[in-house]
Amino acid sequence: METRRILSSLCYFSIFFAGFLFPLVVYLASNDHVTKQHAKAALLSHLIPLILIPLFVMSIFYDFSRMADSIPIFTVITSIIMGLVSLAVVIWNIVKGVKALRAE
C-alpha cells in the first residue's frame, strides 16, 4: 500500500486515538497535496464536536441559574444534540477513512 493512502486513512481514524493532533501534524509535515487535503478534512471533522462544547456549558449555566425544581430541559436537549453530532462525526470519519484506504 502507498504511504499516501495509509496516512490519509489514519488521519480519519485518529478520532479514536489522537483526536485533532494527528491530522494537524500530518497536514503540517506532509508535502503531498492529496494527503494534505485528507488531513485538512479530518482535522475539520474532529473539531466539530469541540465547537459544541461552549453551547453545552452555556446550557448548563442557563438551566441551573433558572432551575427551581424542574428538569433542565435545555441541557438535556443540548446533550442529545452533542451525542448525535459526535456519533455522526465518528461514522463519517470511519467511512472516509475506509474510502481513503481503498482509493486508487
TIVO-2410 file (N, C-alpha, C; in nm, 3 decimals):
# residues 104
REC num residu      c1      c2      c3 atome chaine
REC   1      M   0.083  -0.119   0.000     N      A
REC   1      M   0.000   0.000   0.000    CA      A
REC   1      M   0.087   0.124   0.000     C      A
REC   2      E   0.032   0.226  -0.054     N      A
REC   2      E   0.105   0.351  -0.058    CA      A
REC   2      E   0.100   0.421   0.076     C      A
REC   3      T   0.204   0.493   0.105     N      A
REC   3      T   0.209   0.572   0.228    CA      A
REC   3      T   0.100   0.678   0.227     C      A
REC   4      R   0.070   0.732   0.110     N      A
REC   4      R  -0.033   0.835   0.097    CA      A
REC   4      R  -0.167   0.785   0.147     C      A
REC   5      R  -0.204   0.665   0.104     N      A
REC   5      R  -0.334   0.610   0.144    CA      A
REC   5      R  -0.339   0.579   0.293     C      A
REC   6      I  -0.230   0.526   0.344     N      A
REC   6      I  -0.227   0.490   0.486    CA      A
REC   6      I  -0.234   0.616   0.573     C      A
REC   7      L  -0.155   0.717   0.540     N      A
REC   7      L  -0.158   0.840   0.618    CA      A
REC   7      L  -0.294   0.909   0.609     C      A
REC   8      S  -0.351   0.909   0.489     N      A
REC   8      S  -0.483   0.972   0.471    CA      A
REC   8      S  -0.589   0.902   0.555     C      A
REC   9      S  -0.589   0.770   0.554     N      A
REC   9      S  -0.689   0.697   0.632    CA      A
REC   9      S  -0.662   0.710   0.782     C      A
REC  10      L  -0.536   0.713   0.822     N      A
REC  10      L  -0.505   0.729   0.965    CA      A
REC  10      L  -0.548   0.866   1.016     C      A
REC  11      C  -0.548   0.966   0.928     N      A
REC  11      C  -0.597   1.098   0.970    CA      A
REC  11      C  -0.743   1.089   1.013     C      A
REC  12      Y  -0.822   1.014   0.937     N      A
REC  12      Y  -0.963   0.998   0.973    CA      A
REC  12      Y  -0.981   0.907   1.094     C      A
REC  13      F  -0.905   0.796   1.098     N      A
REC  13      F  -0.918   0.701   1.209    CA      A
REC  13      F  -0.861   0.754   1.340     C      A
REC  14      S  -0.785   0.862   1.333     N      A
REC  14      S  -0.724   0.917   1.455    CA      A
REC  14      S  -0.827   0.975   1.550     C      A
REC  15      I  -0.951   0.980   1.509     N      A
REC  15      I  -1.056   1.026   1.601    CA      A
REC  15      I  -1.066   0.932   1.722     C      A
REC  16      F  -1.017   0.810   1.705     N      A
REC  16      F  -1.019   0.712   1.814    CA      A
REC  16      F  -0.896   0.719   1.904     C      A
REC  17      F  -0.784   0.772   1.853     N      A
REC  17      F  -0.663   0.763   1.933    CA      A
REC  17      F  -0.584   0.893   1.948     C      A
REC  18      A  -0.601   0.991   1.861     N      A
REC  18      A  -0.518   1.111   1.873    CA      A
REC  18      A  -0.596   1.239   1.849     C      A
REC  19      G  -0.727   1.228   1.836     N      A
REC  19      G  -0.807   1.348   1.817    CA      A
REC  19      G  -0.763   1.433   1.700     C      A
REC  20      F  -0.756   1.562   1.721     N      A
REC  20      F  -0.719   1.651   1.611    CA      A
REC  20      F  -0.568   1.667   1.599     C      A
REC  21      L  -0.490   1.610   1.690     N      A
REC  21      L  -0.345   1.627   1.688    CA      A
REC  21      L  -0.280   1.557   1.568     C      A
REC  22      F  -0.317   1.434   1.540     N      A
REC  22      F  -0.255   1.359   1.430    CA      A
REC  22      F  -0.281   1.424   1.294     C      A
REC  23      P  -0.406   1.460   1.260     N      A
REC  23      P  -0.426   1.526   1.131    CA      A
REC  23      P  -0.352   1.659   1.120     C      A
REC  24      L  -0.339   1.731   1.231     N      A
REC  24      L  -0.266   1.857   1.230    CA      A
REC  24      L  -0.119   1.835   1.199     C      A
REC  25      V  -0.059   1.734   1.262     N      A
REC  25      V   0.082   1.703   1.238    CA      A
REC  25      V   0.102   1.657   1.093     C      A
REC  26      V   0.013   1.573   1.044     N      A
REC  26      V   0.024   1.526   0.905    CA      A
REC  26      V   0.008   1.643   0.808     C      A
REC  27      Y  -0.086   1.732   0.837     N      A
REC  27      Y  -0.108   1.847   0.750    CA      A
REC  27      Y   0.016   1.937   0.744     C      A
REC  28      L   0.079   1.958   0.858     N      A
REC  28      L   0.196   2.044   0.862    CA      A
REC  28      L   0.321   1.975   0.807     C      A
REC  29      A   0.331   1.844   0.821     N      A
REC  29      A   0.453   1.773   0.784    CA      A
REC  29      A   0.452   1.717   0.643     C      A
REC  30      S   0.336   1.698   0.585     N      A
REC  30      S   0.328   1.631   0.455    CA      A
REC  30      S   0.354   1.728   0.341     C      A
REC  31      N   0.416   1.675   0.237     N      A
REC  31      N   0.438   1.752   0.114    CA      A
REC  31      N   0.341   1.712   0.004     C      A
REC  32      D   0.268   1.603   0.026     N      A
REC  32      D   0.174   1.551  -0.074    CA      A
REC  32      D   0.041   1.627  -0.066     C      A
REC  33      H  -0.006   1.674  -0.180     N      A
REC  33      H  -0.128   1.754  -0.186    CA      A
REC  33      H  -0.251   1.674  -0.144     C      A
REC  34      V  -0.261   1.550  -0.189     N      A
REC  34      V  -0.378   1.467  -0.157    CA      A
REC  34      V  -0.383   1.436  -0.008     C      A
REC  35      T  -0.270   1.403   0.049     N      A
REC  35      T  -0.264   1.374   0.192    CA      A
REC  35      T  -0.300   1.498   0.273     C      A
REC  36      K  -0.254   1.614   0.228     N      A
REC  36      K  -0.289   1.739   0.297    CA      A
REC  36      K  -0.439   1.765   0.293     C      A
REC  37      Q  -0.503   1.735   0.179     N      A
REC  37      Q  -0.648   1.754   0.169    CA      A
REC  37      Q  -0.722   1.663   0.267     C      A
REC  38      H  -0.680   1.538   0.274     N      A
REC  38      H  -0.744   1.444   0.367    CA      A
REC  38      H  -0.718   1.486   0.512     C      A
REC  39      A  -0.597   1.530   0.542     N      A
REC  39      A  -0.565   1.573   0.678    CA      A
REC  39      A  -0.647   1.695   0.716     C      A
REC  40      K  -0.666   1.787   0.623     N      A
REC  40      K  -0.746   1.907   0.649    CA      A
REC  40      K  -0.892   1.870   0.675     C      A
REC  41      A  -0.947   1.782   0.592     N      A
REC  41      A  -1.086   1.739   0.611    CA      A
REC  41      A  -1.104   1.665   0.744     C      A
REC  42      A  -1.008   1.580   0.777     N      A
REC  42      A  -1.016   1.507   0.905    CA      A
REC  42      A  -1.003   1.603   1.022     C      A
REC  43      L  -0.914   1.699   1.012     N      A
REC  43      L  -0.897   1.796   1.120    CA      A
REC  43      L  -1.024   1.876   1.143     C      A
REC  44      L  -1.086   1.921   1.036     N      A
REC  44      L  -1.210   1.997   1.050    CA      A
REC  44      L  -1.322   1.911   1.109     C      A
REC  45      S  -1.329   1.787   1.067     N      A
REC  45      S  -1.434   1.700   1.121    CA      A
REC  45      S  -1.410   1.667   1.268     C      A
REC  46      H  -1.285   1.661   1.310     N      A
REC  46      H  -1.255   1.634   1.450    CA      A
REC  46      H  -1.284   1.755   1.539     C      A
REC  47      L  -1.284   1.873   1.481     N      A
REC  47      L  -1.309   1.994   1.558    CA      A
REC  47      L  -1.458   2.024   1.575     C      A
REC  48      I  -1.543   1.963   1.494     N      A
REC  48      I  -1.687   1.990   1.501    CA      A
REC  48      I  -1.744   1.963   1.640     C      A
REC  49      P  -1.718   1.849   1.703     N      A
REC  49      P  -1.772   1.829   1.839    CA      A
REC  49      P  -1.715   1.928   1.941     C      A
REC  50      L  -1.592   1.973   1.921     N      A
REC  50      L  -1.533   2.068   2.014    CA      A
REC  50      L  -1.600   2.205   2.006     C      A
REC  51      I  -1.653   2.238   1.891     N      A
REC  51      I  -1.722   2.365   1.874    CA      A
REC  51      I  -1.851   2.368   1.956     C      A
REC  52      L  -1.911   2.252   1.976     N      A
REC  52      L  -2.037   2.246   2.051    CA      A
REC  52      L  -2.020   2.252   2.202     C      A
REC  53      I  -1.899   2.238   2.252     N      A
REC  53      I  -1.876   2.238   2.397    CA      A
REC  53      I  -1.918   2.370   2.462     C      A
REC  54      P  -1.885   2.487   2.404     N      A
REC  54      P  -1.934   2.612   2.468    CA      A
REC  54      P  -2.086   2.619   2.475     C      A
REC  55      L  -2.155   2.567   2.375     N      A
REC  55      L  -2.301   2.565   2.379    CA      A
REC  55      L  -2.350   2.479   2.496     C      A
REC  56      F  -2.286   2.368   2.518     N      A
REC  56      F  -2.323   2.279   2.628    CA      A
REC  56      F  -2.299   2.346   2.763     C      A
REC  57      V  -2.185   2.411   2.777     N      A
REC  57      V  -2.153   2.480   2.903    CA      A
REC  57      V  -2.252   2.593   2.929     C      A
REC  58      M  -2.285   2.668   2.824     N      A
REC  58      M  -2.383   2.776   2.840    CA      A
REC  58      M  -2.520   2.720   2.878     C      A
REC  59      S  -2.556   2.606   2.822     N      A
REC  59      S  -2.686   2.547   2.855    CA      A
REC  59      S  -2.691   2.503   3.001     C      A
REC  60      I  -2.580   2.455   3.052     N      A
REC  60      I  -2.576   2.415   3.193    CA      A
REC  60      I  -2.597   2.536   3.283     C      A
REC  61      F  -2.522   2.643   3.255     N      A
REC  61      F  -2.536   2.763   3.339    CA      A
REC  61      F  -2.674   2.826   3.324     C      A
REC  62      Y  -2.728   2.823   3.203     N      A
REC  62      Y  -2.860   2.882   3.180    CA      A
REC  62      Y  -2.968   2.805   3.256     C      A
REC  63      D  -2.967   2.674   3.243     N      A
REC  63      D  -3.071   2.593   3.307    CA      A
REC  63      D  -3.059   2.593   3.459     C      A
REC  64      F  -2.938   2.586   3.510     N      A
REC  64      F  -2.924   2.577   3.655    CA      A
REC  64      F  -2.937   2.712   3.723     C      A
REC  65      S  -2.922   2.820   3.647     N      A
REC  65      S  -2.945   2.950   3.708    CA      A
REC  65      S  -3.095   2.978   3.721     C      A
REC  66      R  -3.175   2.915   3.634     N      A
REC  66      R  -3.320   2.934   3.637    CA      A
REC  66      R  -3.392   2.820   3.707     C      A
REC  67      M  -3.319   2.721   3.749     N      A
REC  67      M  -3.379   2.598   3.799    CA      A
REC  67      M  -3.442   2.619   3.937     C      A
REC  68      A  -3.565   2.580   3.948     N      A
REC  68      A  -3.632   2.579   4.078    CA      A
REC  68      A  -3.638   2.433   4.121     C      A
REC  69      D  -3.737   2.363   4.070     N      A
REC  69      D  -3.747   2.219   4.092    CA      A
REC  69      D  -3.791   2.154   3.961     C      A
REC  70      S  -3.729   2.194   3.853     N      A
REC  70      S  -3.770   2.144   3.723    CA      A
REC  70      S  -3.654   2.070   3.656     C      A
REC  71      I  -3.686   2.003   3.548     N      A
REC  71      I  -3.587   1.930   3.470    CA      A
REC  71      I  -3.513   2.031   3.383     C      A
REC  72      P  -3.381   2.024   3.380     N      A
REC  72      P  -3.304   2.116   3.295    CA      A
REC  72      P  -3.315   2.075   3.148     C      A
REC  73      I  -3.425   2.112   3.084     N      A
REC  73      I  -3.458   2.064   2.951    CA      A
REC  73      I  -3.359   2.112   2.846     C      A
REC  74      F  -3.311   2.235   2.856     N      A
REC  74      F  -3.216   2.287   2.757    CA      A
REC  74      F  -3.085   2.207   2.763     C      A
REC  75      T  -3.043   2.172   2.882     N      A
REC  75      T  -2.921   2.091   2.898    CA      A
REC  75      T  -2.942   1.951   2.841     C      A
REC  76      V  -3.057   1.893   2.863     N      A
REC  76      V  -3.086   1.760   2.811    CA      A
REC  76      V  -3.088   1.762   2.658     C      A
REC  77      I  -3.155   1.861   2.601     N      A
REC  77      I  -3.161   1.871   2.454    CA      A
REC  77      I  -3.022   1.893   2.396     C      A
REC  78      T  -2.943   1.980   2.458     N      A
REC  78      T  -2.807   2.005   2.410    CA      A
REC  78      T  -2.722   1.880   2.421     C      A
REC  79      S  -2.739   1.802   2.526     N      A
REC  79      S  -2.664   1.677   2.542    CA      A
REC  79      S  -2.699   1.578   2.432     C      A
REC  80      I  -2.826   1.569   2.400     N      A
REC  80      I  -2.870   1.478   2.293    CA      A
REC  80      I  -2.813   1.523   2.159     C      A
REC  81      I  -2.817   1.652   2.131     N      A
REC  81      I  -2.763   1.703   2.006    CA      A
REC  81      I  -2.614   1.677   1.997     C      A
REC  82      M  -2.542   1.702   2.106     N      A
REC  82      M  -2.397   1.675   2.106    CA      A
REC  82      M  -2.367   1.528   2.084     C      A
REC  83      G  -2.445   1.440   2.144     N      A
REC  83      G  -2.425   1.297   2.124    CA      A
REC  83      G  -2.450   1.254   1.981     C      A
REC  84      L  -2.556   1.306   1.921     N      A
REC  84      L  -2.587   1.272   1.782    CA      A
REC  84      L  -2.482   1.327   1.686     C      A
REC  85      V  -2.438   1.450   1.709     N      A
REC  85      V  -2.335   1.509   1.622    CA      A
REC  85      V  -2.204   1.431   1.636     C      A
REC  86      S  -2.168   1.396   1.757     N      A
REC  86      S  -2.045   1.318   1.778    CA      A
REC  86      S  -2.052   1.181   1.712     C      A
REC  87      L  -2.166   1.117   1.722     N      A
REC  87      L  -2.185   0.988   1.656    CA      A
REC  87      L  -2.176   1.002   1.504     C      A
REC  88      A  -2.238   1.105   1.450     N      A
REC  88      A  -2.232   1.129   1.305    CA      A
REC  88      A  -2.089   1.156   1.260     C      A
REC  89      V  -2.013   1.230   1.339     N      A
REC  89      V  -1.874   1.260   1.304    CA      A
REC  89      V  -1.790   1.132   1.305     C      A
REC  90      V  -1.811   1.047   1.404     N      A
REC  90      V  -1.736   0.921   1.411    CA      A
REC  90      V  -1.769   0.833   1.291     C      A
REC  91      I  -1.895   0.820   1.258     N      A
REC  91      I  -1.936   0.738   1.143    CA      A
REC  91      I  -1.878   0.797   1.014     C      A
REC  92      W  -1.885   0.929   0.998     N      A
REC  92      W  -1.832   0.993   0.879    CA      A
REC  92      W  -1.682   0.968   0.867     C      A
REC  93      N  -1.608   0.976   0.978     N      A
REC  93      N  -1.464   0.952   0.975    CA      A
REC  93      N  -1.431   0.808   0.941     C      A
REC  94      I  -1.510   0.715   0.989     N      A
REC  94      I  -1.486   0.574   0.954    CA      A
REC  94      I  -1.508   0.552   0.805     C      A
REC  95      V  -1.616   0.606   0.752     N      A
REC  95      V  -1.646   0.590   0.609    CA      A
REC  95      V  -1.537   0.654   0.524     C      A
REC  96      K  -1.498   0.777   0.558     N      A
REC  96      K  -1.395   0.846   0.481    CA      A
REC  96      K  -1.259   0.776   0.495     C      A
REC  97      G  -1.230   0.722   0.612     N      A
REC  97      G  -1.104   0.651   0.631    CA      A
REC  97      G  -1.096   0.525   0.547     C      A
REC  98      V  -1.206   0.451   0.539     N      A
REC  98      V  -1.210   0.331   0.455    CA      A
REC  98      V  -1.198   0.370   0.308     C      A
REC  99      K  -1.269   0.475   0.268     N      A
REC  99      K  -1.260   0.520   0.128    CA      A
REC  99      K  -1.119   0.566   0.093     C      A
REC 100      A  -1.052   0.635   0.184     N      A
REC 100      A  -0.915   0.678   0.159    CA      A
REC 100      A  -0.821   0.560   0.150     C      A
REC 101      L  -0.846   0.458   0.227     N      A
REC 101      L  -0.761   0.338   0.226    CA      A
REC 101      L  -0.781   0.258   0.098     C      A
REC 102      R  -0.903   0.258   0.044     N      A
REC 102      R  -0.932   0.181  -0.076    CA      A
REC 102      R  -0.912   0.260  -0.204     C      A
REC 103      A  -0.883   0.390  -0.195     N      A
REC 103      A  -0.869   0.473  -0.314    CA      A
REC 103      A  -0.750   0.426  -0.400     C      A
REC 104      E  -0.765   0.452  -0.526     N      A
REC 104      E  -0.658   0.410  -0.618    CA      A
REC 104      E  -0.567   0.522  -0.655     C      A
***
